[in-house]
Amino acid sequence: MMENKKKPNPIDIHVGSRIRLRRTMLGMSQEKLGESLGITFQQIQKYEKGTNRVGASRLQNISSILNVPVAFFFEDAPGDHANTQVGFAEASSSNYVVDFLSSSEGLQLNRAFVKIGDPKVRRKLVDLVKALAAEAEIE
């Protein structure tokens, strides 16, 4: 019986998935993040899978490079009792955002949308998407 392999901690898995989410939102490669930290992309992979735990100082560096507060990596974490106080609608809406940004289409839309400088054009685009969604519900 060689069952000595330790399973990753759910918090480490969650933090890693949030690192991956933010990195992909920015269109940054594992190599580029690794270079910025002075480590290999393989180490970034291990962090993102949760197989290696991210130390506090390294997480601080990652938050700085990815331009998010450290708390970002712990949002909706398993066993996060702060979120149990929040209404179900709010908790599920943040999961919806993570699901959206984890999809290829969601990432592409997000990247393209933030490049639109004119607020009126952005507003019209939101109205168009809402109209298309309403049409899809009718069919």
N, C-alpha and C positions, 0 to 999 in steps of 0.2 A: 504494500500500500504506500504509494508515493504521493499522498494528498497534502503535501506541504505548501503547495502554491496558495498564497494568500489572495483572497478576492479583494479587488479595489473597494475602498470605502465609498459609499454612495455620494458623500459630499465631494470627494476628490473627483469622481466621475462628473458630477454636476459642474464643478468649477472648471474642469477641462472642457466640457461641452460649451460653457459660456465663453471661454477663451477662443474656442474654434468659431463660435457664432460671431463674435466681435471681429475676429481676424478676417473671416470671409466677408462680413459686411463692408469692411474697408478694402477688400480686394487684395489683401496682403497674403503672400505665400508663407508656408511654414519656414522655408529657408530664410526669408527676409526677417521674420520675427526672431528666428534663431540667431541670425547674424547680429541683430540689434542687441541681443542679450549675451552674445559671446558663447553660444552653445549650438549644437547641431540640430538639424531639422528632425532627426530621429528622437531627440529629447523632447522637442515640441510635440511630436506624435504621442509620445508616452504621457505627457501632461494632458493632452487633449482626450486621450482614452481613459485617463484616470489611473493608469497603471503606475505612474510615478506621481508622488505628492508634490505640489508646488509649495516651496517655502515662502514665508512671509515677505522677505526682502525681494525675492524673485517676483512674487505676485505684485508687489508695489511697482517694480520695474515694468512688468507687463501692462499694468493699468496705465502707467505713464505713456508707454509706447502706443497702446491702443486707444489712448485718450478717453478713458472712462474711469469713474471712481472705483476703488477696490470693492465696494459694496455691490457693484454690478455683477460680479462673479458669483455672489451668493443669493441673488434674487431668485425666489421660488425654489430654494434649495430644499431637499427632503428633510423633514423634521424642523423646518423653519416655522417656529411658533408665532412669529410676528404676523405671518401671512394668514394664520388661522383666524385672526381677529377680523380680517378684511372680508367684505361681502363676497359671495361666490362669483358674482358677475365680474368684479374687479380682478380676482385671482385668475379666472378663466380667460379674461381679455389679455392678460400679460402672456399666458401660455399661447394664445392665438398669435400674438406678435412673434414669439419665438418660433412657432411652427411656420409662419409665413416667411420669416427671414431665413429659415433653414431650408426652404425650397429654392430650387434654381430660379424659378420664375419670380418669386418674391424678391430674391436678391437682385435680379436684373431690373425689376421695376423700381426698387429702392434706389439703386445706383443711378438709374436714368432720371428718376424724379428729382433727386437732390441737385442734379445738374441744371434743372430748369430754374433760371433766375427770376423770371417774371411771375409775381404772385398771382396775377390774374389768370395766366396760362395754367398754373398749378391748380387753381380753384376750378377752372373749366375741366381739367383732366379728372379731378375728383368727382365732379358732377357727372361726367361721361361714364366713369366706372360705376357710380351709383345707379345711373339709368340702365346700364347693361345688366347689372345685378338684379334690378327690379324686373327687367324683361325676362331674365332667366327664371325667376320665381314664378312668373305667370305661366310660362310654357309647361 
